[in-house]
Amino acid sequence: MTTAFVTVGSTRFTPLIKAVVSEDCLRVLHQAGFDELVVQCGNSEVETGDFSAEGVSVQVWRFALSIQSFVESASLVISHAGSGTILDVLRAGKPLIVVPNTSLMDNHQVELADALAKQGYLVSATPETLPEVLASFRPDQLTPFPAFDGSKFLRIIDEEMGYV
């Protein structure tokens, strides 16, 4: 099975969940070779459960102790633009489409998504543009995310504290 995984973390992001399970998105996913969609909907106002549509088997559930195994087994991740989720997915080397939740107070998700999209690490969409973004998405055109280097942070701390 070729799986796409959707996550909104612990938040409520009903527009993203409704968009991704729409016939338009499911049709595009199927045309792109996906036959399974796993959706972690958090507190979104949608029904959970399993169904099939447009040639895609869909599972919708609220929470898991960890989403890491779902990220690792997915061929594509679609996510809210939470910084922790973005870093986890990019560090796992998975293609990522983010959909910022613009209902948040300071729109930090939009700023982060725009900055990382500009660098080519991910693609950004809205619930309304998601079908078109999925149709034109080319994972091979993404820039690989650099591996984590904890020594950079230590050097910054050392410089700030005057140890160097």
OpenMM code with the backbone's topology and positions (N, CA, C; nanometers):
from openmm import Vec3, app, unit

residues = "MET THR THR ALA PHE VAL THR VAL GLY SER THR ARG PHE THR PRO LEU ILE LYS ALA VAL VAL SER GLU ASP CYS LEU ARG VAL LEU HIS GLN ALA GLY PHE ASP GLU LEU VAL VAL GLN CYS GLY ASN SER GLU VAL GLU THR GLY ASP PHE SER ALA GLU GLY VAL SER VAL GLN VAL TRP ARG PHE ALA LEU SER ILE GLN SER PHE VAL GLU SER ALA SER LEU VAL ILE SER HIS ALA GLY SER GLY THR ILE LEU ASP VAL LEU ARG ALA GLY LYS PRO LEU ILE VAL VAL PRO ASN THR SER LEU MET ASP ASN HIS GLN VAL GLU LEU ALA ASP ALA LEU ALA LYS GLN GLY TYR LEU VAL SER ALA THR PRO GLU THR LEU PRO GLU VAL LEU ALA SER PHE ARG PRO ASP GLN LEU THR PRO PHE PRO ALA PHE ASP GLY SER LYS PHE LEU ARG ILE ILE ASP GLU GLU MET GLY TYR VAL".split()
positions = [
    Vec3(0.0836, -0.1192, 0.0000),
    Vec3(0.0000, 0.0000, 0.0000),
    Vec3(0.0874, 0.1246, 0.0000),
    Vec3(0.0428, 0.2248, -0.0711),
    Vec3(0.1089, 0.3543, -0.0688),
    Vec3(0.0218, 0.4470, 0.0143),
    Vec3(0.0800, 0.4971, 0.1237),
    Vec3(0.0036, 0.5687, 0.2253),
    Vec3(0.0402, 0.7155, 0.2331),
    Vec3(-0.0624, 0.7988, 0.2446),
    Vec3(-0.0456, 0.9389, 0.2814),
    Vec3(-0.0956, 0.9517, 0.4252),
    Vec3(-0.0221, 1.0261, 0.5056),
    Vec3(-0.0586, 1.0461, 0.6454),
    Vec3(-0.0861, 1.1942, 0.6681),
    Vec3(-0.1977, 1.2228, 0.7367),
    Vec3(-0.2373, 1.3594, 0.7686),
    Vec3(-0.2399, 1.3738, 0.9200),
    Vec3(-0.1840, 1.4845, 0.9706),
    Vec3(-0.1867, 1.5082, 1.1140),
    Vec3(-0.2105, 1.6552, 1.1450),
    Vec3(-0.2874, 1.6785, 1.2504),
    Vec3(-0.3095, 1.8140, 1.3011),
    Vec3(-0.2641, 1.8245, 1.4465),
    Vec3(-0.1928, 1.7226, 1.4947),
    Vec3(-0.1477, 1.7245, 1.6333),
    Vec3(-0.2651, 1.7218, 1.7283),
    Vec3(-0.2527, 1.7972, 1.8366),
    Vec3(-0.3596, 1.7980, 1.9371),
    Vec3(-0.4588, 1.9103, 1.9142),
    Vec3(-0.4451, 1.9788, 1.8032),
    Vec3(-0.5288, 2.0956, 1.7782),
    Vec3(-0.6596, 2.0601, 1.7081),
    Vec3(-0.7394, 2.1607, 1.6845),
    Vec3(-0.8621, 2.1494, 1.6052),
    Vec3(-0.8346, 2.2221, 1.4739),
    Vec3(-0.8435, 2.1483, 1.3644),
    Vec3(-0.8232, 2.2091, 1.2327),
    Vec3(-0.9183, 2.1413, 1.1353),
    Vec3(-1.0464, 2.1618, 1.1615),
    Vec3(-1.1529, 2.0992, 1.0841),
    Vec3(-1.1433, 2.1288, 0.9339),
    Vec3(-1.1112, 2.2528, 0.8915),
    Vec3(-1.1040, 2.2778, 0.7469),
    Vec3(-1.0014, 2.1889, 0.6754),
    Vec3(-0.8868, 2.1627, 0.7362),
    Vec3(-0.7875, 2.0752, 0.6736),
    Vec3(-0.8404, 1.9327, 0.6637),
    Vec3(-0.8991, 1.8817, 0.7698),
    Vec3(-0.9484, 1.7436, 0.7683),
    Vec3(-1.0591, 1.7278, 0.6650),
    Vec3(-1.1515, 1.8223, 0.6616),
    Vec3(-1.2601, 1.8139, 0.5631),
    Vec3(-1.2060, 1.8221, 0.4207),
    Vec3(-1.1048, 1.9056, 0.3998),
    Vec3(-1.0467, 1.9186, 0.2655),
    Vec3(-0.9791, 1.7895, 0.2226),
    Vec3(-0.9017, 1.7289, 0.3111),
    Vec3(-0.8223, 1.6119, 0.2713),
    Vec3(-0.9084, 1.4888, 0.2471),
    Vec3(-1.0243, 1.4798, 0.3104),
    Vec3(-1.1120, 1.3649, 0.2855),
    Vec3(-1.2194, 1.3955, 0.1808),
    Vec3(-1.2090, 1.5121, 0.1177),
    Vec3(-1.3043, 1.5467, 0.0122),
    Vec3(-1.2807, 1.4592, -0.1104),
    Vec3(-1.3841, 1.4454, -0.1921),
    Vec3(-1.3712, 1.3666, -0.3147),
    Vec3(-1.2602, 1.4195, -0.4036),
    Vec3(-1.2445, 1.5523, -0.4112),
    Vec3(-1.1399, 1.6108, -0.4955),
    Vec3(-1.0008, 1.5656, -0.4516),
    Vec3(-0.9713, 1.5777, -0.3216),
    Vec3(-0.8387, 1.5368, -0.2726),
    Vec3(-0.8190, 1.3861, -0.2858),
    Vec3(-0.9211, 1.3091, -0.2524),
    Vec3(-0.9070, 1.1639, -0.2621),
    Vec3(-0.8849, 1.1205, -0.4067),
    Vec3(-0.9516, 1.1846, -0.4993),
    Vec3(-0.9332, 1.1527, -0.6414),
    Vec3(-0.7888, 1.1822, -0.6847),
    Vec3(-0.7368, 1.2975, -0.6443),
    Vec3(-0.5993, 1.3349, -0.6797),
    Vec3(-0.4996, 1.2394, -0.6142),
    Vec3(-0.5230, 1.2049, -0.4890),
    Vec3(-0.4341, 1.1094, -0.4214),
    Vec3(-0.4327, 0.9759, -0.4956),
    Vec3(-0.5509, 0.9292, -0.5328),
    Vec3(-0.5596, 0.8021, -0.6056),
    Vec3(-0.4853, 0.8110, -0.7389),
    Vec3(-0.5027, 0.9196, -0.8104),
    Vec3(-0.4335, 0.9385, -0.9382),
    Vec3(-0.2818, 0.9437, -0.9194),
    Vec3(-0.2362, 0.9883, -0.8020),
    Vec3(-0.0931, 0.9955, -0.7727),
    Vec3(-0.0383, 0.8622, -0.7212),
    Vec3(-0.1249, 0.7600, -0.7131),
    Vec3(-0.0795, 0.6276, -0.6730),
    Vec3(-0.1022, 0.5915, -0.5278),
    Vec3(-0.1717, 0.6753, -0.4543),
    Vec3(-0.2008, 0.6451, -0.3133),
    Vec3(-0.3285, 0.5634, -0.3041),
    Vec3(-0.3241, 0.4584, -0.2220),
    Vec3(-0.4444, 0.3786, -0.2009),
    Vec3(-0.4877, 0.3773, -0.0545),
    Vec3(-0.4116, 0.4484, 0.0302),
    Vec3(-0.4462, 0.4557, 0.1720),
    Vec3(-0.4196, 0.5966, 0.2243),
    Vec3(-0.5154, 0.6469, 0.3030),
    Vec3(-0.5029, 0.7763, 0.3689),
    Vec3(-0.5314, 0.7557, 0.5167),
    Vec3(-0.4338, 0.7881, 0.5994),
    Vec3(-0.4482, 0.7773, 0.7446),
    Vec3(-0.4532, 0.9196, 0.7984),
    Vec3(-0.5607, 0.9502, 0.8726),
    Vec3(-0.5857, 1.0874, 0.9166),
    Vec3(-0.5950, 1.0936, 1.0683),
    Vec3(-0.5020, 1.1662, 1.1295),
    Vec3(-0.5066, 1.1951, 1.2725),
    Vec3(-0.5714, 1.3318, 1.2845),
    Vec3(-0.6980, 1.3341, 1.3306),
    Vec3(-0.7778, 1.4575, 1.3237),
    Vec3(-0.7796, 1.5389, 1.4524),
    Vec3(-0.7146, 1.4927, 1.5593),
    Vec3(-0.7121, 1.5689, 1.6834),
    Vec3(-0.8508, 1.6022, 1.7318),
    Vec3(-0.8708, 1.7276, 1.7678),
    Vec3(-1.0004, 1.7732, 1.8179),
    Vec3(-1.0902, 1.8310, 1.7088),
    Vec3(-1.0574, 1.8045, 1.5846),
    Vec3(-1.1383, 1.8565, 1.4737),
    Vec3(-1.2801, 1.8019, 1.4813),
    Vec3(-1.3717, 1.8809, 1.4298),
    Vec3(-1.5135, 1.8453, 1.4341),
    Vec3(-1.5493, 1.7595, 1.3136),
    Vec3(-1.5048, 1.6340, 1.3163),
    Vec3(-1.5328, 1.5375, 1.2095),
    Vec3(-1.5570, 1.4014, 1.2735),
    Vec3(-1.6214, 1.3152, 1.1987),
    Vec3(-1.6449, 1.1790, 1.2443),
    Vec3(-1.5180, 1.0961, 1.2259),
    Vec3(-1.4922, 1.0087, 1.3206),
    Vec3(-1.3808, 0.9155, 1.3073),
    Vec3(-1.4338, 0.7841, 1.2514),
    Vec3(-1.3420, 0.7012, 1.2024),
    Vec3(-1.3808, 0.5716, 1.1494),
    Vec3(-1.3125, 0.5435, 1.0176),
    Vec3(-1.3552, 0.4366, 0.9528),
    Vec3(-1.2962, 0.3915, 0.8268),
    Vec3(-1.3999, 0.3985, 0.7154),
    Vec3(-1.3534, 0.4370, 0.5956),
    Vec3(-1.4385, 0.4346, 0.4775),
    Vec3(-1.3495, 0.4305, 0.3542),
    Vec3(-1.4091, 0.4070, 0.2408),
    Vec3(-1.3375, 0.4104, 0.1125),
    Vec3(-1.4108, 0.5031, 0.0178),
    Vec3(-1.3332, 0.5772, -0.0606),
    Vec3(-1.3909, 0.6660, -0.1617),
    Vec3(-1.2847, 0.6967, -0.2655),
    Vec3(-1.3254, 0.7089, -0.3897),
    Vec3(-1.2361, 0.7449, -0.4996),
    Vec3(-1.1151, 0.6516, -0.5094),
    Vec3(-1.1324, 0.5248, -0.4676),
    Vec3(-1.0239, 0.4277, -0.4762),
    Vec3(-0.9233, 0.4342, -0.3632),
    Vec3(-0.9559, 0.5098, -0.2573),
    Vec3(-0.8643, 0.5263, -0.1439),
    Vec3(-0.9326, 0.4769, -0.0167),
    Vec3(-0.8626, 0.3936, 0.0579),
    Vec3(-0.9088, 0.3483, 0.1887),
    Vec3(-0.8686, 0.4541, 0.2918),
    Vec3(-0.9651, 0.5024, 0.3695),
    Vec3(-0.9411, 0.6134, 0.4618),
    Vec3(-0.9668, 0.5686, 0.6050),
    Vec3(-0.8725, 0.6025, 0.6932),
    Vec3(-0.8880, 0.5805, 0.8378),
    Vec3(-0.8785, 0.7172, 0.9055),
    Vec3(-0.9778, 0.7514, 0.9859),
    Vec3(-0.9761, 0.8786, 1.0580),
    Vec3(-0.9832, 0.8483, 1.2074),
    Vec3(-0.8838, 0.8966, 1.2827),
    Vec3(-0.8816, 0.8773, 1.4279),
    Vec3(-0.8271, 1.0030, 1.4954),
    Vec3(-0.8508, 1.0129, 1.6241),
    Vec3(-0.8175, 1.1372, 1.6954),
    Vec3(-0.6731, 1.1449, 1.7430),
    Vec3(-0.6294, 1.0519, 1.8259),
    Vec3(-0.4979, 1.0638, 1.8896),
    Vec3(-0.4285, 0.9287, 1.8977),
    Vec3(-0.2948, 0.9326, 1.9068),
    Vec3(-0.2127, 0.8144, 1.9324),
    Vec3(-0.1029, 0.8589, 2.0284),
    Vec3(-0.0448, 0.7632, 2.0997),
    Vec3(0.0648, 0.7984, 2.1902),
    Vec3(0.1786, 0.8635, 2.1142),
    Vec3(0.2031, 0.8175, 1.9922),
    Vec3(0.3077, 0.8729, 1.9068),
    Vec3(0.2633, 0.8596, 1.7620),
    Vec3(0.2973, 0.9585, 1.6816),
    Vec3(0.2667, 0.9491, 1.5387),
    Vec3(0.3903, 0.9107, 1.4577),
    Vec3(0.5036, 0.8895, 1.5252),
    Vec3(0.6286, 0.8632, 1.4552),
    Vec3(0.6201, 0.7443, 1.3596),
    Vec3(0.5573, 0.6355, 1.4021),
    Vec3(0.5487, 0.5184, 1.3144),
    Vec3(0.4625, 0.5473, 1.1913),
    Vec3(0.3612, 0.6335, 1.2069),
    Vec3(0.2778, 0.6703, 1.0927),
    Vec3(0.3562, 0.7570, 0.9950),
    Vec3(0.4369, 0.8479, 1.0481),
    Vec3(0.5221, 0.9314, 0.9634),
    Vec3(0.6210, 0.8436, 0.8878),
    Vec3(0.6850, 0.7526, 0.9586),
    Vec3(0.7874, 0.6685, 0.8967),
    Vec3(0.7325, 0.5770, 0.7886),
    Vec3(0.6080, 0.5309, 0.8026),
    Vec3(0.5521, 0.4387, 0.7032),
    Vec3(0.4821, 0.5104, 0.5875),
    Vec3(0.4665, 0.6409, 0.5974),
    Vec3(0.3967, 0.7160, 0.4931),
    Vec3(0.4914, 0.7544, 0.3795),
    Vec3(0.4362, 0.7628, 0.2604),
    Vec3(0.5109, 0.8123, 0.1447),
    Vec3(0.4945, 0.9625, 0.1291),
    Vec3(0.3943, 1.0188, 0.1950),
    Vec3(0.3659, 1.1620, 0.1931),
    Vec3(0.3007, 1.1981, 0.3251),
    Vec3(0.3393, 1.3142, 0.3803),
    Vec3(0.2748, 1.3657, 0.5007),
    Vec3(0.2136, 1.5009, 0.4673),
    Vec3(0.0893, 1.5176, 0.5107),
    Vec3(0.0184, 1.6452, 0.5005),
    Vec3(-0.0096, 1.6867, 0.6442),
    Vec3(0.0297, 1.8083, 0.6805),
    Vec3(0.0245, 1.8454, 0.8208),
    Vec3(-0.0143, 1.9904, 0.8399),
    Vec3(-0.0671, 2.0177, 0.9590),
    Vec3(-0.0743, 2.1570, 1.0026),
    Vec3(0.0701, 2.2060, 1.0081),
    Vec3(0.0909, 2.3336, 1.0233),
    Vec3(0.2275, 2.3861, 1.0180),
    Vec3(0.2864, 2.4087, 1.1566),
    Vec3(0.2603, 2.3144, 1.2476),
    Vec3(0.3206, 2.3219, 1.3792),
    Vec3(0.4698, 2.2923, 1.3700),
    Vec3(0.5508, 2.3694, 1.4396),
    Vec3(0.6961, 2.3573, 1.4256),
    Vec3(0.7479, 2.2195, 1.4648),
    Vec3(0.6953, 2.1617, 1.5712),
    Vec3(0.7418, 2.0292, 1.6131),
    Vec3(0.7108, 1.9230, 1.5096),
    Vec3(0.5911, 1.9262, 1.4561),
    Vec3(0.5526, 1.8290, 1.3539),
    Vec3(0.6373, 1.8467, 1.2285),
    Vec3(0.6564, 1.9709, 1.1852),
    Vec3(0.7380, 1.9964, 1.0668),
    Vec3(0.8778, 1.9400, 1.0849),
    Vec3(0.9413, 1.9692, 1.1980),
    Vec3(1.0775, 1.9194, 1.2206),
    Vec3(1.0826, 1.7673, 1.2238),
    Vec3(0.9858, 1.7057, 1.2902),
    Vec3(0.9830, 1.5588, 1.2957),
    Vec3(0.9727, 1.4983, 1.1564),
    Vec3(0.8854, 1.5535, 1.0734),
    Vec3(0.8632, 1.4985, 0.9390),
    Vec3(0.9849, 1.5236, 0.8498),
    Vec3(1.0385, 1.6450, 0.8536),
    Vec3(1.1549, 1.6751, 0.7699),
    Vec3(1.2772, 1.5940, 0.8124),
    Vec3(1.2963, 1.5770, 0.9428),
    Vec3(1.4087, 1.4950, 0.9903),
    Vec3(1.3921, 1.3487, 0.9525),
    Vec3(1.2675, 1.3044, 0.9351),
    Vec3(1.2425, 1.1666, 0.8916),
    Vec3(1.2616, 1.1521, 0.7411),
    Vec3(1.2867, 1.2636, 0.6723),
    Vec3(1.3108, 1.2601, 0.5283),
    Vec3(1.1864, 1.2361, 0.4447),
    Vec3(1.0710, 1.2723, 0.4973),
    Vec3(0.9454, 1.2485, 0.4260),
    Vec3(0.9004, 1.3728, 0.3503),
    Vec3(0.8442, 1.3557, 0.2311),
    Vec3(0.7877, 1.4693, 0.1595),
    Vec3(0.6724, 1.5278, 0.2412),
    Vec3(0.6666, 1.6616, 0.2457),
    Vec3(0.5721, 1.7269, 0.3347),
    Vec3(0.4983, 1.8406, 0.2645),
    Vec3(0.3667, 1.8377, 0.2799),
    Vec3(0.2809, 1.9499, 0.2422),
    Vec3(0.2224, 2.0032, 0.3719),
    Vec3(0.2430, 2.1305, 0.3993),
    Vec3(0.1866, 2.1892, 0.5206),
    Vec3(0.0703, 2.2804, 0.4844),
    Vec3(-0.0270, 2.2825, 0.5748),
    Vec3(-0.1440, 2.3679, 0.5601),
    Vec3(-0.1540, 2.4495, 0.6891),
    Vec3(-0.1049, 2.5740, 0.6864),
    Vec3(-0.1095, 2.6554, 0.8079),
    Vec3(-0.2520, 2.6792, 0.8546),
    Vec3(-0.2684, 2.6769, 0.9853),
    Vec3(-0.3980, 2.7049, 1.0461),
    Vec3(-0.4060, 2.8548, 1.0713),
    Vec3(-0.4698, 2.9271, 0.9816),
    Vec3(-0.4740, 3.0733, 0.9904),
    Vec3(-0.5688, 3.1239, 1.0984),
    Vec3(-0.6409, 3.0346, 1.1657),
    Vec3(-0.7287, 3.0791, 1.2739),
    Vec3(-0.6512, 3.1020, 1.4030),
    Vec3(-0.5234, 3.0667, 1.4036),
    Vec3(-0.4427, 3.0907, 1.5234),
    Vec3(-0.4145, 3.2394, 1.5378),
    Vec3(-0.3884, 3.2821, 1.6587),
    Vec3(-0.3809, 3.4246, 1.6883),
    Vec3(-0.2712, 3.4996, 1.6127),
    Vec3(-0.1497, 3.4491, 1.6101),
    Vec3(-0.0413, 3.5295, 1.5540),
    Vec3(0.0083, 3.4814, 1.4180),
    Vec3(-0.0576, 3.3834, 1.3599),
    Vec3(-0.0213, 3.3326, 1.2279),
    Vec3(0.1236, 3.2867, 1.2174),
    Vec3(0.1809, 3.2405, 1.3282),
    Vec3(0.3186, 3.1912, 1.3223),
    Vec3(0.3323, 3.0733, 1.2277),
    Vec3(0.2250, 2.9965, 1.2091),
    Vec3(0.2322, 2.8822, 1.1176),
    Vec3(0.2532, 2.9288, 0.9738),
    Vec3(0.1904, 3.0382, 0.9349),
    Vec3(0.2074, 3.0905, 0.7995),
    Vec3(0.3519, 3.1352, 0.7792),
    Vec3(0.4066, 3.2072, 0.8765),
    Vec3(0.5445, 3.2551, 0.8664),
    Vec3(0.6422, 3.1391, 0.8528),
    Vec3(0.6262, 3.0372, 0.9350),
    Vec3(0.7157, 2.9208, 0.9299),
    Vec3(0.7000, 2.8463, 0.7983),
    Vec3(0.5768, 2.8228, 0.7563),
    Vec3(0.5524, 2.7512, 0.6309),
    Vec3(0.6111, 2.8274, 0.5124),
    Vec3(0.5906, 2.9580, 0.5103),
    Vec3(0.6437, 3.0384, 0.3992),
    Vec3(0.7961, 3.0339, 0.3954),
    Vec3(0.8603, 3.0447, 0.5119),
    Vec3(1.0071, 3.0443, 0.5164),
    Vec3(1.0632, 2.9101, 0.4693),
    Vec3(1.0047, 2.8001, 0.5147),
    Vec3(1.0556, 2.6680, 0.4761),
    Vec3(1.0207, 2.6333, 0.3314),
    Vec3(0.9064, 2.6817, 0.2829),
    Vec3(0.8696, 2.6604, 0.1424),
    Vec3(0.9642, 2.7390, 0.0517),
    Vec3(1.0003, 2.8582, 0.0930),
    Vec3(1.0926, 2.9417, 0.0142),
    Vec3(1.2281, 2.8726, -0.0009),
    Vec3(1.2687, 2.7980, 0.1013),
    Vec3(1.3952, 2.7249, 0.0961),
    Vec3(1.3821, 2.5902, 0.0245),
    Vec3(1.2588, 2.5537, -0.0103),
    Vec3(1.2358, 2.4319, -0.0874),
    Vec3(1.2239, 2.3047, -0.0068),
    Vec3(1.2113, 2.3141, 0.1261),
    Vec3(1.2041, 2.1954, 0.2113),
    Vec3(1.0659, 2.1315, 0.2106),
    Vec3(0.9633, 2.2108, 0.1812),
    Vec3(0.8255, 2.1630, 0.1841),
    Vec3(0.7429, 2.2481, 0.0896),
    Vec3(0.6167, 2.2106, 0.0751),
    Vec3(0.5221, 2.2876, -0.0042),
    Vec3(0.4089, 2.3295, 0.0881),
    Vec3(0.3615, 2.4507, 0.0706),
    Vec3(0.2547, 2.5030, 0.1539),
    Vec3(0.1258, 2.5130, 0.0732),
    Vec3(0.0139, 2.4916, 0.1417),
    Vec3(-0.1181, 2.4975, 0.0776),
    Vec3(-0.2173, 2.5568, 0.1760),
    Vec3(-0.3372, 2.5768, 0.1304),
    Vec3(-0.4501, 2.6116, 0.2163),
    Vec3(-0.5520, 2.4990, 0.2004),
    Vec3(-0.6508, 2.4914, 0.2873),
    Vec3(-0.7531, 2.3889, 0.2660),
    Vec3(-0.8181, 2.4004, 0.1275),
    Vec3(-0.8331, 2.5224, 0.0796),
    Vec3(-0.8976, 2.5443, -0.0493),
    Vec3(-0.8084, 2.5040, -0.1674),
    Vec3(-0.6781, 2.5226, -0.1548),
    Vec3(-0.5863, 2.4920, -0.2664),
    Vec3(-0.5277, 2.3519, -0.2590),
    Vec3(-0.5594, 2.2768, -0.1551),
    Vec3(-0.4975, 2.1456, -0.1359),
    Vec3(-0.5130, 2.0519, -0.2556),
    Vec3(-0.6310, 2.0393, -0.3188),
    Vec3(-0.6390, 1.9494, -0.4349),
    Vec3(-0.5428, 1.9879, -0.5480),
    Vec3(-0.5314, 2.1173, -0.5770),
    Vec3(-0.4414, 2.1628, -0.6826),
    Vec3(-0.2950, 2.1422, -0.6444),
    Vec3(-0.2620, 2.1691, -0.5190),
    Vec3(-0.1248, 2.1499, -0.4722),
    Vec3(-0.0881, 2.0021, -0.4791),
    Vec3(-0.1791, 1.9156, -0.4371),
    Vec3(-0.1535, 1.7713, -0.4466),
    Vec3(-0.1323, 1.7276, -0.5910),
    Vec3(-0.2114, 1.7825, -0.6824),
    Vec3(-0.2018, 1.7435, -0.8231),
    Vec3(-0.0678, 1.7831, -0.8843),
    Vec3(-0.0101, 1.8929, -0.8376),
    Vec3(0.1160, 1.9401, -0.8960),
    Vec3(0.2380, 1.9063, -0.8102),
    Vec3(0.2172, 1.8401, -0.6971),
    Vec3(0.3256, 1.8119, -0.6024),
    Vec3(0.4274, 1.7150, -0.6612),
    Vec3(0.5541, 1.7517, -0.6542),
    Vec3(0.6642, 1.6692, -0.7021),
    Vec3(0.7674, 1.6541, -0.5911),
    Vec3(0.7603, 1.5451, -0.5150),
    Vec3(0.8529, 1.5279, -0.4022),
    Vec3(1.0000, 1.5335, -0.4425),
    Vec3(1.0312, 1.4907, -0.5649),
    Vec3(1.1711, 1.4900, -0.6073),
    Vec3(1.2261, 1.6308, -0.6278),
    Vec3(1.1410, 1.7318, -0.6263),
    Vec3(1.1862, 1.8693, -0.6416),
    Vec3(1.2093, 1.9392, -0.5078),
    Vec3(1.1857, 1.8685, -0.3972),
    Vec3(1.2094, 1.9265, -0.2655),
    Vec3(1.3585, 1.9217, -0.2317),
    Vec3(1.4038, 2.0175, -0.1541),
    Vec3(1.5408, 2.0216, -0.1053),
    Vec3(1.5501, 1.9340, 0.0185),
    Vec3(1.6460, 1.8404, 0.0241),
    Vec3(1.6603, 1.7577, 0.1450),
    Vec3(1.6901, 1.8449, 0.2670),
    Vec3(1.6249, 1.8145, 0.3761),
    Vec3(1.6444, 1.8896, 0.5000),
    Vec3(1.7776, 1.8487, 0.5620),
    Vec3(1.8583, 1.9451, 0.6095),
    Vec3(1.9885, 1.9095, 0.6672),
    Vec3(1.9742, 1.8269, 0.7948),
    Vec3(2.0674, 1.7383, 0.8155),
    Vec3(2.0688, 1.6554, 0.9364),
    Vec3(2.0901, 1.7435, 1.0591),
    Vec3(2.0360, 1.7025, 1.1702),
    Vec3(2.0497, 1.7753, 1.2958),
    Vec3(2.1956, 1.7764, 1.3392),
    Vec3(2.2429, 1.8931, 1.3820),
    Vec3(2.3793, 1.9073, 1.4325),
    Vec3(2.3719, 1.9831, 1.5645),
    Vec3(2.3688, 1.9098, 1.6750),
    Vec3(2.3575, 1.9691, 1.8079),
    Vec3(2.4759, 2.0560, 1.8449),
    Vec3(2.5891, 2.0367, 1.7781),
    Vec3(2.7072, 2.1160, 1.8120),
    Vec3(2.6886, 2.2631, 1.7762),
    Vec3(2.6042, 2.2935, 1.6787),
    Vec3(2.5796, 2.4335, 1.6425),
    Vec3(2.5162, 2.5078, 1.7594),
    Vec3(2.4180, 2.4448, 1.8212),
    Vec3(2.3518, 2.5066, 1.9364),
    Vec3(2.4517, 2.5265, 2.0503),
    Vec3(2.5348, 2.4266, 2.0755),
    Vec3(2.6349, 2.4385, 2.1818),
    Vec3(2.7317, 2.5527, 2.1546),
    Vec3(2.7721, 2.5690, 2.0287),
    Vec3(2.8630, 2.6793, 1.9939),
    Vec3(2.7977, 2.8145, 2.0204),
    Vec3(2.6692, 2.8272, 1.9886),
    Vec3(2.5986, 2.9537, 2.0134),
    Vec3(2.5943, 2.9825, 2.1626),
    Vec3(2.5613, 2.8823, 2.2422),
    Vec3(2.5561, 2.8995, 2.3877),
    Vec3(2.6935, 2.9360, 2.4418),
    Vec3(2.7958, 2.8655, 2.3972),
    Vec3(2.9327, 2.8943, 2.4422),
    Vec3(2.9727, 3.0383, 2.4082),
    Vec3(2.9367, 3.0829, 2.2867),
    Vec3(2.9705, 3.2197, 2.2476),
    Vec3(2.8945, 3.3208, 2.3321),
    Vec3(2.7675, 3.2971, 2.3583),
    Vec3(2.6865, 3.3887, 2.4380),
    Vec3(2.7357, 3.3947, 2.5817),
    Vec3(2.7830, 3.2828, 2.6329),
    Vec3(2.8295, 3.2786, 2.7721),
    Vec3(2.9762, 3.3205, 2.7858),
    Vec3(3.0440, 3.3447, 2.6726),
    Vec3(3.1820, 3.3900, 2.6762),
    Vec3(3.2844, 3.2797, 2.6974),
    Vec3(3.2469, 3.1551, 2.6684),
    Vec3(3.3401, 3.0429, 2.6868),
    Vec3(3.4364, 3.0259, 2.5704),
    Vec3(3.4135, 3.0978, 2.4615),
    Vec3(3.5021, 3.0867, 2.3461),
    Vec3(3.5674, 3.2165, 2.3139),
] * unit.nanometer
topology = app.Topology()
chain = topology.addChain("A")
for resn in residues:
    res = topology.addResidue(resn, chain)
    for name in ("N", "CA", "C"):
        topology.addAtom(name, app.Element.getBySymbol(name[0]), res)
